[in-house]
Amino acid sequence: MIKTTYKIIIITLIILHVLRCSAGGFKDEILKLSRIDLLPQFQEEVITKQISSYDTTGGNDDGFSGRFSVLRKENGNSVVAELKGPGVIQRIWTPTPSNDTIQFFFGGEKTPRIELKFIDLFSGEKYPFLRPVVGNEVGGYYCYLPIPYQNSCKIVYKGTRMQFFQIQFRELKGGQTVSSFPKNLSKDEDEALTSVINVWKKSGEEINVLSPSLLDNIKATTKSVVVKPGEIKSIFNTTTGGRVVGIEITPQLLLNSEFKDLIFRARWDNESVPAINCPLTDFFGYSFGKPSMQSMLVGVKNGTHYCYLPMPFDKKAIIELEFIKNTLNESTEIPVNVTVYYIETKRAINEGKFYAEWRREINPEMGKPYLILNKTGHGHYIGTALQVQGLNSGMTLFFEGDDVCKMDGEMRFHGTGSEDAFNGGWYAIPDCWDQAFSLPVHGCLAYSIPLARTGAYRFFFSDKISFERNINMTIEHGPEGNKIPVDYTSVAYYYCDRPPVSNNLPTMELLKKINSPKLQEYWLALLPIKALSSGATISNEDCKDSQSGKKYEVFKLVAPSNGFAKFELEVPSNSEYKLYMSYFKGPDCGQIEINQRQIPIRRIDGYADENTFIERELIGLLNIKEGTNTITVMLKDKSAKNIFLMHRLYLEKK
């Protein structure tokens, strides 16, 4: 018996060695972009890293000047990266692509095997860099087409200035080999790419669309439960080893936006610490009380909260919902329909179990970054969902902060800005990071300057971040030194070979609604214009105060008498608000009237002999209800003085 067991161990070790020495062909690398079933699998003998244009001095010049975007100059061109093989580039990101040429040289070859315009890594117009595996949205350009290299890969940029970029790759160790990016794709590789594109295009579809290979073995259990305040209801319970491959939860009424009181919990194999212990709304990607995320793996679509992350276990699994009792829900009950998909394939020796850690920190310590995850063990990180609320009004400067990830005691990831970490770019810029938008593996959950808030998610699919002993992931709040007060809420999704030491139920204080600052600040140049009268024009200009000499950006409205501009003001809730305005008086400015719909709030004489800045003048009191959160600025002067120079609007809740 002992000899037989010894032989089995030896054979297993030989098989594992053979598997490690062959990283698979290019076809297999492509298919990893849609192989959801491989997510629990450890990446053995692998080191995942990222190089980027981050400011190594600790400042915020993460690509603006290009100073930190180049390794060296060579024949007048910029060497951006020089990677030693074997390895695989898994993600390339930038918010500043150009029409200049980028080249990839493999194994010391004199001729680049990949040569195209930088923009065409992401445009989808150059085969095999096809959408949606490459693309752009929320201000960032991304490429997930794998680029393997056997011995080395040198990336050369032939433009005047390389700016922001991130390149994520994995180094293969332990004798693993891989062939360099092919000069031409084979029929099998092309078919693999086509299949991945089809899956990505169906992001957020049902489990049978995303994982057709599981259909022969998949089982489903469906039930309806009613959860009352103070109750815990089981939605899945088995004492047979296997894996959950899909969870669909459909509450039959809207969940509470004032309190995160419905808890989503899971335990594997009698572990004392829950694997998941998270407000259901945050796990499934809500943003400030409303559904937002619709990724390929987790999200909410048509009221159904779906998760298709594989969750393997050895002997036992329990999934349940807890409805925490509080003063807001004493007379409420939630009917819920649930479907859990599972297969009876037990966890393999080379797989981790799934865990999720929820955290919220109101006003993190100044000088220290916000902690997303700090864990010991062997595993890989596969996703982040983040909600960010600034505690001060105005621009979302806290999102200048960089993400940093340390694995096994070494810093291997350093980002270039918070939205960059989620494949985005350029917050507050129209058609960039300016509103919620979901893509297969990343997206913006929300964005509002006056409410000083945003949110984001990103899943690490083929680019999961491996660690052998430990992982520490943080993100800064502010461009330098973590100096901006914030309220951060995050969910970290990961696989590991052991449960966390703790994963406690959030405290009642942290389950409360995320509140906006009392004062909302509206940058007029970025406000939605609901209406503009005939003959009226608007423009952004700089205007100097004659007394202080200070320049201010102003929103210049030019219109005939009774011409107007109507603005929409996003507010955190219906209430009474004091309206303030900062503006200029000047020799070309005349009479204006501020209205809430058809109700006049105040008339202002904008005339002055010199340009004079008026800061935060009280205009009046607004009673804002749904549908009445608009302000109309109307020019009333019938003379040639038909200009008004606005700087900011402010609302202060009474």
PEQUI-V269943 format. One line per field, one symbol per residue. psi: psi as a letter, one per 20 degrees, with the letter a starting at -180 (. if undefined). A space follows every 50 residues. Layout:
psi=???
This chain:
psi=gggggggggggghgghgghhiojqahghgghhijnhiihipqnqlqpprp qrkqoiiiajmkigijhjjpgrqokirpohqnpprqrpphppqqjmrrjq qqqoppkjqhpphporqghihihjioqjnqqjhraqrkiqpqojpqnqpg grpppppkrhopdpqpoprpppakjqqqqrpqhpprghhghggghgghgh hkpjrrhhghmhiihhiqqqpprpqopqpiqpppippqjpqbppiqpopn qjrpqpiipmioppqqqplkphpqhpmqphhhhjkroliqpgpmrhhqap pkipoqpkppnqrghqppprppoppriikhjqqoppppppprqkorprhk qrqpqpppqpoomqppiqrppgpoqqapbqpjqpppppoqiqraqlihji qqqppppkjpoipoajqghhikjaqmqippjcmirppprgjrrphqppgh ilqrrrqppneikqoqqhhrqoprpqnqhpjljpproppqppprqriqrq hqmqpqqhgiirqoqrqhpppoohijqpohqprpiqqqqprpppphghjq qqpqooppqrpjqrppqpopqhrpapqppqpprpqrhjqbpqppqodjop gqppojqqhroppoplppgappoprpijlqppoppipiainkqpoqgqqq ppp.
